[in-house]
């Protein structure tokens, strides 16, 4: 190889290397913004789509459920709903033939068969099944979702006179109870069994 050919060869190689060096520096600068732009946009689109779908799915049941619940009990009075909810939570036997409601005025003796009996200090409601085994619930409502529960039996057994102190203790131990809303279907089932006593 002569000197002229060597000079051309070396010059050509240097030009190639210089050209490659310039392209290498320029290409990463151009490619980096494109890659960053694509990677930044993709997660944003995915996040918006993913967040929109669950919100729509969650909103629909929340809007429908309360309306359905109100509609189910709309045809019944607040008193009928109260009696059913009280029995549903506190009634000893849920398998009833009938649910009887008896209003007892304040001043009525707890035990009419005992002359020493104390009296109810307020109007009370007594719920009972058609059979003695169904048990009963005696209470006064407070109008705020709670009631005063009186621990009195449907039928008094024992030796009389029991004494005023015995009855005073029952009244003093009246229990404050918060009543749950309960399942609409169960509430309606009990409402349909209601029978008001004269």
C-alpha positions as CSV (number, residue, x, y, z in Angstrom):
1,X,0.0,0.0,0.0
2,X,1.5,3.3,-1.1
3,X,1.6,6.5,1.0
4,X,-1.3,8.1,-0.8
5,X,-3.6,5.1,-0.3
6,X,-2.7,5.0,3.3
7,X,-3.5,8.7,3.8
8,X,-6.9,8.2,2.0
9,X,-7.6,5.1,4.1
10,X,-6.7,6.8,7.4
11,X,-8.7,9.9,6.4
12,X,-11.7,7.8,5.5
13,X,-11.6,5.9,8.8
14,X,-11.4,9.2,10.7
15,X,-14.3,10.6,8.9
16,X,-16.4,7.5,9.6
17,X,-15.4,7.7,13.3
18,X,-16.2,11.4,13.5
19,X,-19.6,10.8,11.8
20,X,-20.5,8.0,14.1
21,X,-19.5,10.0,17.1
22,X,-21.8,12.9,16.1
23,X,-24.7,10.6,15.4
24,X,-24.3,8.8,18.7
25,X,-24.5,12.1,20.6
26,X,-27.6,13.4,18.7
27,X,-29.7,10.2,18.7
28,X,-30.0,9.8,22.5
29,X,-31.0,13.4,22.9
30,X,-33.8,13.0,20.3
31,X,-34.9,9.6,21.7
32,X,-35.0,10.4,25.4
33,X,-37.8,13.0,25.1
34,X,-39.9,10.7,22.9
35,X,-39.6,7.8,25.4
36,X,-40.3,10.1,28.3
37,X,-43.4,11.6,26.6
38,X,-44.8,8.1,25.8
39,X,-44.2,6.7,29.3
40,X,-45.7,9.8,31.0
41,X,-48.8,9.8,28.9
42,X,-49.6,6.1,29.1
43,X,-49.9,5.9,32.9
44,X,-52.1,9.0,33.0
45,X,-54.6,7.5,30.5
46,X,-54.6,4.2,32.3
47,X,-55.2,5.8,35.6
48,X,-58.1,7.9,34.4
49,X,-59.8,4.9,32.7
50,X,-59.3,2.7,35.8
51,X,-60.5,5.3,38.3
52,X,-63.6,6.2,36.2
53,X,-64.9,2.6,35.9
54,X,-64.9,1.7,39.7
55,X,-66.6,5.1,40.6
56,X,-69.4,4.3,38.2
57,X,-69.8,0.8,39.5
58,X,-69.9,1.9,43.2
59,X,-72.3,4.8,42.6
60,X,-75.1,2.8,41.0
61,X,-75.8,0.4,44.0
62,X,-75.6,3.3,46.6
63,X,-78.2,5.3,44.7
64,X,-80.6,2.3,44.2
65,X,-80.4,0.6,47.6
66,X,-81.9,3.4,49.8
67,X,-84.8,4.0,47.4
68,X,-85.6,0.4,47.3
69,X,-85.6,0.2,51.2
70,X,-87.9,3.2,51.6
71,X,-90.3,1.9,48.9
72,X,-90.5,-1.5,50.6
73,X,-91.8,0.0,53.9
74,X,-93.6,3.0,52.4
75,X,-97.1,1.5,52.7
76,X,-96.8,0.8,56.5
77,X,-97.2,3.2,59.4
78,X,-94.3,4.1,61.6
79,X,-96.0,2.3,64.5
80,X,-96.4,-0.9,62.6
81,X,-92.7,-0.8,61.6
82,X,-91.8,-0.1,65.2
83,X,-93.7,-3.1,66.6
84,X,-92.2,-5.4,64.0
85,X,-88.6,-4.1,64.6
86,X,-88.9,-4.4,68.3
87,X,-90.2,-8.0,68.1
88,X,-87.6,-8.9,65.5
89,X,-84.8,-7.9,67.9
90,X,-86.3,-8.8,71.3
91,X,-89.1,-11.3,70.7
92,X,-88.3,-14.7,72.2
93,X,-89.9,-16.6,69.3
94,X,-89.8,-15.5,65.7
95,X,-92.1,-18.3,64.4
96,X,-95.5,-16.7,65.2
97,X,-99.1,-17.2,64.1
98,X,-99.9,-13.7,65.2
99,X,-98.2,-10.7,66.8
100,X,-100.6,-9.0,69.3
101,X,-100.2,-5.4,70.4
102,X,-101.6,-4.2,73.8
103,X,-101.4,-0.6,74.9
104,X,-101.2,-0.3,78.7
105,X,-101.7,3.2,80.2
106,X,-99.5,4.7,82.9
107,X,-100.7,3.8,86.5
108,X,-101.7,0.2,85.5
109,X,-100.4,-2.4,88.0
110,X,-97.5,-4.5,86.7
111,X,-99.3,-7.6,88.2
112,X,-103.1,-7.1,88.4
113,X,-103.4,-10.2,90.6
114,X,-101.2,-8.7,93.4
115,X,-102.6,-5.9,95.5
116,X,-99.0,-4.9,96.5
117,X,-98.0,-4.5,92.8
118,X,-96.3,-1.3,91.7
119,X,-97.6,0.5,88.6
120,X,-96.2,1.5,85.3
121,X,-94.8,5.0,85.5
122,X,-95.6,5.7,81.8
123,X,-97.7,4.3,79.0
124,X,-96.2,1.0,77.7
125,X,-96.7,-1.4,74.8
126,X,-96.8,-5.1,75.3
127,X,-96.1,-7.3,72.3
128,X,-97.0,-11.0,72.5
129,X,-97.5,-14.1,70.3
130,X,-100.7,-16.0,70.2
131,X,-99.3,-18.7,72.5
132,X,-97.8,-18.4,76.0
133,X,-94.6,-20.1,74.7
134,X,-94.1,-17.2,72.2
135,X,-93.2,-14.9,75.1
136,X,-93.7,-11.1,75.2
137,X,-91.9,-7.8,75.2
138,X,-93.1,-4.9,77.3
139,X,-91.6,-1.4,76.6
140,X,-92.1,2.3,76.1
141,X,-90.7,4.0,73.0
142,X,-88.5,7.1,73.3
143,X,-89.1,8.3,69.8
144,X,-85.3,8.2,68.9
145,X,-84.7,4.6,68.0
146,X,-84.4,3.5,71.7
147,X,-86.9,2.0,74.1
148,X,-87.3,1.4,77.9
149,X,-87.5,-2.4,78.3
150,X,-89.5,-3.7,81.3
151,X,-88.6,-7.2,82.5
152,X,-92.1,-8.4,83.2
153,X,-93.6,-11.8,82.3
154,X,-96.8,-12.4,80.4
155,X,-98.0,-14.6,83.2
156,X,-96.9,-14.0,86.8
157,X,-96.1,-17.1,88.8
158,X,-95.2,-17.0,92.5
159,X,-96.5,-16.3,96.0
160,X,-98.5,-13.2,96.5
161,X,-98.3,-10.7,97.9
162,X,-94.8,-10.2,96.6
163,X,-94.4,-6.8,98.2
164,X,-94.0,-3.3,96.8
165,X,-90.1,-3.5,96.9
166,X,-90.2,-6.4,94.5
167,X,-92.1,-4.4,91.9
168,X,-90.1,-1.2,92.6
169,X,-87.0,-3.1,91.8
170,X,-88.4,-4.2,88.4
171,X,-89.2,-0.6,87.5
172,X,-85.8,0.6,88.7
173,X,-84.1,-2.0,86.5
174,X,-85.8,-0.9,83.3
175,X,-83.2,-1.3,80.5
176,X,-82.5,1.2,77.7
177,X,-82.2,-0.6,74.4
178,X,-81.3,0.7,70.9
179,X,-83.4,-0.9,68.2
180,X,-81.9,-2.1,64.9
181,X,-83.5,-1.4,61.5
182,X,-83.5,-5.1,60.6
183,X,-84.1,-6.7,57.2
184,X,-87.1,-5.2,55.3
185,X,-88.4,-8.7,54.4
186,X,-88.5,-9.8,58.0
187,X,-90.1,-6.5,59.2
188,X,-92.8,-6.9,56.6
189,X,-93.4,-10.5,57.5
190,X,-94.0,-9.5,61.1
191,X,-96.2,-6.5,60.2
192,X,-98.5,-8.8,58.3
193,X,-99.0,-10.8,61.5
194,X,-99.9,-7.8,63.7
195,X,-103.2,-7.8,65.6
196,X,-104.2,-4.9,67.7
197,X,-105.9,-5.7,71.0
198,X,-108.9,-3.5,72.0
